Amino acid sequence: MNDFEHEHVETDADAAVTDAAVAEQVRLERQTDEGEQLLTQHSEIVVTGGPWPEVEGESQTMIINMGPQHPSTHGVLRIMMELDGETVVRAKPIVGYLHTGMEKTGEQLTYVQGCTNVTRMDYASPIANELVFSMAVEQLLDVTVPERATWIRMLLAELSRMASHLLFQASNGMDLGAVSMMLFGWREREEVLRVLEKVTGLRMNHNFVRPGGVAADLPDGWQDTCLDVCDLVERGIGEYDDLLTGNPIWLERMVGVGVITKDEALALAASGPILRSTGFAWDLRKTQPYLAYDQVDFDVIYTENGDCFDRYRIRLYEIAESIKIVRQCVDMMPSGDYRVQNKKITPPPRARIDESMEALIHHFKLFTEGFRVPAGETYAVAESPRGEVGCYMVSDGTGKPIRMHVRGPSFYNLQTMSTMIENRMVADGVAIVSSVDPIMGEVDR
Amino acid sequence: MSAVLAADPLLGGDIDLTVVLIVIAKTVVIFALLLVLVMFYIWFLRKVIADMQNRVGPDNAGPWGILQTLADGIKFFFKEQSIPDTADRWVFRLAPYLSVLPAFLAFSIIPIGGKVSIAGHQTYLQLADPPIGVLFLLMMSGIGLYGVMLAGWASGSKYPLLGSVRASAQLLSYEAAFGLSVVAVLLHSGTLSTRGIANAQAWTSWHSFVTDWYWSVAIVSFVIFVIAAVAETNHPPFDLVEAEQELVGGFHTEYTGIRFAIFFLAEFMNVITMSAIAVTLFLGGPSGPALGFLPKTGVVNVWLMPIFWFFLKLMALLFGTVWLRASLPRLRYDQLMDLGWKWLIEISFLAVMVTGVVVVARDQGWERWIAVPAAFGGAIVILGLLRMCMPRRDEPVSEVV
């Protein structure tokens, strides 16, 4: 029993009640915007945990809410900032404005339907979410997907990564006032989405990667489409590089802003470009290869400074790496099935339903009840554009998971914001939030 | 008297009704011209930026969407004008007008044409030519600041407050560099009157472009003037005052309807006025080569060509502002201050000193090839010494691995 608890036991009942009331009062004050919140330097506390230190006396600071309705908060993120002049003394992200209970919804959906749900979490790179969900289900089912399906998944994942990083380039440029960058980024992203649309039928929320493989085979002429878009995006990122990387204003705004160290990033469970920007070359595609990433040649981009500029460059060069992988996928795409030929998992082809009673029954059963998954629990991970996206799944042997949790990298990365933003200016805050690149759908799930 | 001034605004001396009518006519024309120019500039801006960003831009209202601004203006008139509860109502209402009036007034002393004859009266194509001309410009740009500052303060809201604090700091510090860069022109021309400055840059031959126009004679001041003018008008990349991504709308966050439109109008009008001032001070105003095959005193050469040259130069500068808007990211508040105080003000001081030496050398008949390089050399040495005294902040750029 430590000192604190000991003291607590010794106080008499009345005092305890008063203490509780006071504590409640303090808690309520902390919950309101204007209350004297989190007051001093607290980098260590953000990283290691612990209560906020209290300060005495009148403070000359102003509390300002950036969001949930604000032009640069990437959806509905709310950042409560305490300003001393234009300097941010403290900032804390407040999340939950986009919470729709998707994880809970996942428990009501069959494994066949599950993909439609998870794909809406990280809406900027939906394939990554579908991928981890499918991988988790496959691990529980203990099936191995055909090689072609693996490669198709890898192709789509990289296209999706390109689209997501292009979106980052666009929004990052916009947040720093380079408005043309926004439209340039969207221009190339649109082309990538067009390819995804050609393959999956939808620009976003594809529901294409499914347990057991993918929904359909690649369309005719996909090789040319993919190679064309690779050339186009390659030219595009060259333009961004010309436009921004050497721009003195851009450098002034980005270099040395939002610095985070390797230890802090690791302590806060950051992953993806934020972790790599600190000199820690952690990319799940290399460190624990999934799909066929061990068979393609690409580099892990990492830098040493851990500032906004590094994160911008990492994402820019990762687009080039993705292009490299897509080109290899086009060259090395194996032939064969695009999904497992297991009648209990994959629905029969449409034509078979007209001919075969069994096929009709299977089809009906699959799309009403889904398939049963052996009891057990598993965790599948993949490297999404934002970091480690994971899916933890518990099955009790029925057609629906009893627990489905998605580790959204944005949620963890968002924690690093408070550390990075401290003692910087408001404008830096915008640059930092932008460089964290949170997708609120994934944060709130 | 009435010939020196465009017309005596105080109606003193020998002035008949014709002169008064001419002045009224000129006032109306200038007012309308400025409004039409703003309308055109906004359309031009949107079209050019759209082109730079692979978009179409406005194309529905009128031919090529040229009436889009008019449509926006009409829409603004019919919108609700809300005032926040916490606002200082009187100041809140006053602020837009404080901001728009100086922009109008400053334009009145811009010479947009040559000396013409209207109804038997010789007069300049400009509304007024006060002897304090350039000081009047500085005055007006100083008053324009109050509109922005009071708007932010009177809104009684946090983001506008931050915006107006930024505005005051930014405008005050850039006012200094702005004023100092104008001094070089005044030293060269020896007059404060805008007409006098324009006349000093009159077109005599093709060499005038380099030898008479002040952009080349006072090149350093010209560069500083352009930078400071961009900052004075809150134009990107110095638009921190309204930085949409940081302060939502800055000082005009709480403004709606026509009051917002008036701020908008003032902002673009300031860009036009500043460009016109730059044309007057540094680019020779309405001067330019005449059409030699037409009579020297004909309508085309007396009326049209100066106006043509003035607007051509104005358009070139306005295109430059659009280009800036399309391509540059925004500076941060402290970086803006650094640029203003650590670079622009000291360089413009040195530029004034160098100009002084050059002008004295010219007047005293000193050897120009010794005096001018010596002055430049001295200025660069002083600048170097000043820079050495300043604290430096170097951020390392790491290598991508």
Interface residues (C-beta under 8 A of the other chain):
Chain A: M62 I64 H70 P71 S72 L83 E86 G173 M174 D175 L176 G177 A178 V179 S180 M181 L183 F184 R187 L243 L244 N247 I249 W250 L251 E252 R253 V255 G256 A281 I301 Y302 T303 E304 N305 D307 F309 D310 R313 I314 Y317 M425 V426 A427 D428 G429 V430
Chain B: I49 M52 Q53 N54 R55 K158 Y159 L162 V165 R166 P236 P237 D239 L240 A243 E244 Q245 E246 L247 V248 R325 A326 S327 L328 P329 R330 L331 R332 Y333 D334 Q335 E395 P396 V397 S398 E399 V400 V401
